[in-house]
């Protein structure tokens, strides 16, 4: 009997508790995105969808076309430089003059002299180092030991090389045609260098791929070739 009386007393006490004490605890809400602070800047994703104005088209002499997504969000000055020179046919018939699988693992071109010491007549650019990594297919600006010497030369990575990260200006990534990049003739310089037969911006409606050499174009009257004091990336 005492047990029954005790249970009845406990039940009466629970009923007498305030309504607030009987409520369920509040549900845990997810943090808002702006309330989470990352330890480091995230790597921006490669843009998706067509962007003809920022798609660089390289027709290579080794048999195919390479499409490169340019990244004006990460390196606006270098992207604008490449687009300007491409539309002036600067890159047509230039070679990949420095190509190796190690230690850098890259193919470098964009020098009208084919020596590694040439560039365009336009001024050198300041560095636009960013968080985009040097992975397979990354396209980055070549320079001398001086960070302020990016001009026309660039390199495409065969393999990841994180030692280059935030030391060279990444301005693009190969979207298609990496198999043709892989076929670029190795050497420093190569015995039979692969050429950029034609370069286009996709928005300009380039013709179908062709590996026929372009007609030679003369420099404007009074202009001479301008060279840089070596524009190859220094060894890490």
N, C-alpha and C positions, 0 to 999 in steps of 0.2 A: 504493500500500500504506500509506504514511504516513497518508493521508486516512482510509482505512478504520479504521486503528488509533486515530486521534484520535476518530472518531465513537463507536467502541466504548467508549473511556474516558469520554466525556461521558455516555453512556447509563448506565454503571455508577455514575457520580457521582450522577445523578438518582435512581437506585433506592436509593442509600444515604442520601438525605436523610431526616431524621426524619419520622415520620407527621404530626406537627402542622404541619410546613411544607407538606405536600401538601394540607391541608384547604382547602375553599373558604372565601372570606371570608364573614363573617356578613352576612345580608340586612339591608337598611336597614328599620327598623320605623317606622311613622307615629307622630308625636308624640301623646301623650295629649291629650285636649281641655283638661284642666286645666293642661297645661304650656305652652299658648299664651296669651300675654297680649295682649289687644287694646289698641290705642292709645286707643280710646274705648268707652264703653258701647254695646252694640248696641241697635238699636231693636226693642223687643218686637213680635213678629208679632201681627196681628189674630187673636184667638181664632177657631177654627173650630168648627163644630157648633152646635146649638141651645143657647141659654142664656136661657130666657124671663125669668128673674129680672133679668137685666141687658140686656134689650132694651127700648128706649124707643120707643113707638109714637106718632107725631104724625099726626093727620088734619088736613090743611091745606085751607083754603077754596078753593085753586086747583084742586082736583079729585082729589087722591090721598093715599095713605098713605106715610109715610116711616118706615123702621125703622132705628134707631140702636143699634149695639152699644156699651154702656157699658163703661168700663174701670176697675173697682174696683181692679185690680192697679196702676194708674198714678195714680189720683186717688180714693182711697176716700171722702174727706170730701165732695167735690163730687158723686160718684155717689150717695151716700146722701142728700144734700140734694135732688137732682133726683127721686129715687124718692119721698122723703117728700112733696115738694110736688105731684108728679104724683098721688099717691094722695089728696091733699087737694083735687084738681081746681083747683089754683092756676093752671095754665097754660091751662085751658079758656077760649077766646074772647079770648086775648091776641094782640097783633099783632106783626108784624115791623116795628119802627119805624125801623130804620137799615139800608138795603140798598143796596149799591153794587158795581159791577164793578171800580172803581178809586177810590182807591189800595189799599184794604184787600181788596176782592174777597170780600165776605161778606154774610150776612143775620143781623141781630141781633134777638133777641126776648127774651121772658121777663120783661117789665116790665108789671105790672098797670095802670100808669098810661098806658102807651103813649108816654111822653115820653123815656125813657132815664135818668130819675132815680129810678125806683121800684125796689122790691124786696120781699121777703117780710118778715114780722115776725120771722123767725129771725135769729140773730146772723150777722154776716159771717164768712167763712171765711178761714183763712190760705192762702197760695199753696201749690200742690202741683205746682210746675214739674217737668216730666219730659222724657224724651228723645223722646217721640212728636212727630213733625213736623206742621206746619200744611200739610197737603196738601188737594187737592180732597176735600170730604166730611168733613174733620175738624170735630169739635164741641168748642168750647173755652169756658171761663168768661170772661164779660166782667167788667171791674172799672174803677175809676178809676185815676188815677196812683198811688194807694196800693195796693201789692200785696195788702194784707189786706182788700180790699173786695169779693171775690167773694161773691155771694149767690144770686140766682135767675136773673140774666140770662146768656145764652149767645149764641154766634154759630156759624154753619155756613159753612165756606169754600167759595166757588165755584171758586177757583183757589189754587194754592200761594202761601204768603207766609211765607218762612222767617225774615223779620224778627220774626215773632211767637214763634218757637221759644224755649222756656224763659223767656218773658216772660208767658205766659198759660197757665192750667191746661188742658191737653188732657184731656178725660174721655170721649171717644167718637168714633165714626166711622160715617157713613152706610153701611148695608149694602145697602139697596134703597130705591127711590123718589127717587133723586137728580134724576130728571127733574122732579119736583114742586118740589124745592128750586130748581132752575134757573128755574122759573116764578114764584118769589116776586117780588111787585111792587117795583120799584126806587124809591128816594127816601129823603130824610132830613128829614122823614118822607115816605112814599109818599102820593100823593093818594088811592089806594084800596088800603089796606094788606091784605096777605095775613094771614089769621088762623090760629092754631092752634085749630081748632074743638074738638077733643078731644085729650087726651094720656092715654096709658095705659102701664102696665108689662105686657108681654106675658104674664107669669105670672098676671095677674089676669083672663085670658080676655076680652079686649075684644071687643065686637061687630064686625060687618062695618063697613067704612068708611062714614062718613056725613059730609056737609058741612052737615048741619042744625045751626043754632046751638043751644048748650046753654041750658037754663033759667038765668036769673040767680040767683046765690046771694048772700045778704046776709052781711055780716060778723057774727061773733058779737057779742052785746050788749056794749057798752062798748069795742069795738075800733075803731080808726081805721086808715086806710092809713098805712103807714110808707114814707118815701121815702129814697133815698140821695142824696148830693150829686153825682149824675151817675155812671152806671155804663157809659159807653161806652168801648171801648178807645181810648186816646190814639193819635193818628196816629204811625206809626213815624218 
